[in-house]
Amino acid sequence: MTSRRLIVADDLRRQITTGRLGPGDRLPSESALADRYQVSTATLRSALAVLQGEGLVEKIHGKGNFVRRPLRKISYVGGWGTLDPRTAADVDLRVTVRTTAMPARGHLTALLKVDDGSPLTEILRLSYEGESPHSLARVYVPRDLTPTKALGDRSSRAWAEAGFAVPDPPPAEVCETVSARLPTSDEASTLRISAALAVLAITRVAADTTGRVVEAALLVFPGDRVDAVFSTHHVIEEGQAHR
């Protein structure tokens, strides 16, 4: 099965890299491909999984398998907690937003430093480049701090930038935890990526001057679609500067 899987993957890869199959092209159905290569459906799907892991093919539920369009990278600027406008402007992002009222449970109680069952608002933002999901943000805010401004008042690009930005006005403290890991099954399905493709996961917690957490954001970027940039500024005391 392994050799047949690699033979199928190699042939499809060759068709994609030589341009016979172009970005956005729909592959034949899985049953048709299995018949063409005289393999089982399980072997065919295993071959497609190889190409999905390489970022060459994406599977869209209910539509089929497609040659993935090359997605451009954007930069996440650590400390400022936003997208670098120079890179974000080069990527035509479309953003969907969904809000849900929910009680604090599990790890959210620790992140937001609230009691179990405390009322929260979850703001789910999913950005797309064309038809391909680009990044995912889950933002949790105490119910009494939820912005009252209508969601529809912002443009798509404004939501793309705000989806990863710290609250306005800026909080007194922002703590970011960055890790590279494999996606959860839900993340892989939502972002249409292989479960073997690493994601950059950023957990950002923002607090006010009293120490109250005003927002906890869980940001997930496929590893091939983002660079995280962190800058350190050293403050030189005036007396030292004149020595």
Buried (B, 14 or more C-beta within 10 A) or exposed (E): EEEBBBBBBEEBBEBBEEEEBEEEEEBEEBEEBBEEBEBEEEBBBBBBBBBBBBBBBBBEEEEEBBBBBEBEEBBBBBEBBBBBEEBBBEBBBBBEBEBEEEBBEEEBBEBBBBEEEBEBBBBBBBBBBBEBBBBBBBBBBBEEBBEEEEEEEBEBBEBBBBBBBBBEEEBEEBEBEBEEEBBEEEBBBBBBBBBEBBBBBBBBBBBBEEEBBBBBBBBBBBBBBBBBEEEEEEEEEEEEEEE
